Amino acid sequence: FTSQENHLTATLLASVLATVLGSLQIGYHTGNVNAPAKIIEEFFNKTWTTRHNQSMPDHSLTLLWSLSVSFKDFGALLGSLGVKYLADSYGRRNSILIVNSLSVAGACSMFASKASELFEVLILGRFIFGLFCGLAMSLNPLYIQEVSPTSLRGAFATLNQVSFASGTLVGMVVGLETVLGTENYWAVMLSLSLIPAVIQYLVLPFCPESPRYLLLNRGEASKAEAALLRLRCSADWVSRELKEMEEEATHTQGGLTVCDFFNKRSYRQPIIIIFAITLGSQLSGFNAIINYSTRMFQAKFHRAKYLTLGVGVVNVTFTLVAFFLMERAGRRKLLLTGFLSIAVSNLLLTTVDSVLYLVPDLLSLQVLLVFSVISAYELGPGPISWFIAAELFDQPGRPIAMSFTSMLNWGGKFVLALLFPPLLKSCGAYVYLLFMAVALLAFTLTWLLLPETKGRTFDDITEEFRGAEGIPLHNSTGFNTFN
């Protein structure tokens, strides 16, 4: 590739950074509810007492709080269903702006709950924000991948996860009782996501629409060329990229339905890959550790909340490592390394947890292993699971694939949040062996089926699947790779 492909323009950078402000908001609301949980539960109880002249029973309070937390993931699951309609009807950039209004509405509702003394308003706000999560976490990488040059596509898509992890860390810090996680300020804390939402509204409208959408979906060649020129600032590169898109258009069919998507032979292998990577990422233990790290540490450490901040710092650090490695190591190597490391870490967690009562000094090693699961997840499976679908499918299939990815991701989070507490109670330390098995299965399927997509055009990648039409592509080692 020419050096011009690596040329980073101000418009491209502004477009990507404005887009990932959405995932910053999502991360913020993921990290800000753990620390002030007791204070918000007390608000629920106080509201109930005012209405009914009696305290809410403990089991009801626990159930209501669980509902409040999980409603975001449930909303995200439903929101995922709208990705294709919005992306194809209004465009990638405009869809991001449309769904940002859900974030604003959700944050305002959460803020209003304290003043209105209605805990239902808080739960409704979490649900509305959840709808935003399901839509934004698919639309963001979709837009980023379609505006980025091939050589920067994976790295820029990883910025979505960097922003998410950074938002989670900020949420953890702001939620501390020494900051805004107090009885007086928790409602203000829940509304702070309005700041990046407003900034996105101020910047993103001035960024170009996806050139691929304009040309391949709308047939507006002149607008696509103008958008590309703003993004690349090189007439030579623009003409080359337009030619590549026009060539792709000859291979694609319009009007793809969801049934067509699942029945199309050339999509079968990519669909299996998405299943393996996405569910492997979500069900291999990371989310359980993120959601329950404070409780895990509380039984053994006095400053559990600050150890949880360490989880947030490790999270951000390794998403940045993934950002710098994405275009050097490639998706395949990072995924294989990540899944294998998660499997080994879970095996060691089981071992350490089982003998902890005999050797209490292993506490520090347990914390280290928790950090290693997080770092392995963010090194590859975490960021790649959100954007790999955009690289494996052609233009008509891409929005449905991203919607499908979002459903699997949020569904996996929801299921794990629901099942982890009873699994931990019944299996104890051996619950990590289940996570290890999932990680090993994901590792095996990735090794056998996933092509390397680094440095390859969309059409080049999908051509391999079109050529296969159900026939496996083998190299000399017997594994399905396109190296």
Secondary structure, 3 states (H helix, E strand, C coil): CCHHHHCCCHHHHHHHHHHCHHHHHHHHHHHCCCCCHHHHHHHHHHHHHHHHCCCCCHHHHHHHHHHHHHHHHHHHHHHHHHHHHHHHHHCHHHHHHHHHHHHHHHHHHHHHHHHHCCHHHHHHHHHHHHHHHHHHHHHHHHHHHHHCCHHHHHHHHHHHHHHHHHHHHHHHHHCCCCCCCCCCCHHHHHHCCHHHHHHHHHHHHHCCCCHHHHHHHCCCHHHHHHHHHHHHCCHHHHHHHHHHHHHHHCCCCCCCCHHHHHHCHHHHHHHHHHHHHHHHHHCCCHHHHHHHHHHHHHCCCCCHHHHHHHHHHHHHHHHHHHHHHHHHHCHHHHHHHHHHHHHHHHHHHHHHHHHCCCCHHHHHHHHHHHHHHHHHHHHCHHHHHHHHHHHHCCCCCHHHHHHHHHHHHHHHHHHHHHHHHHHHHHHHHHHHHHHHHHHHHHHHHHHHHCCCCCCCCHHHHHHHHHHHCCCCCCCCCCCCCCC
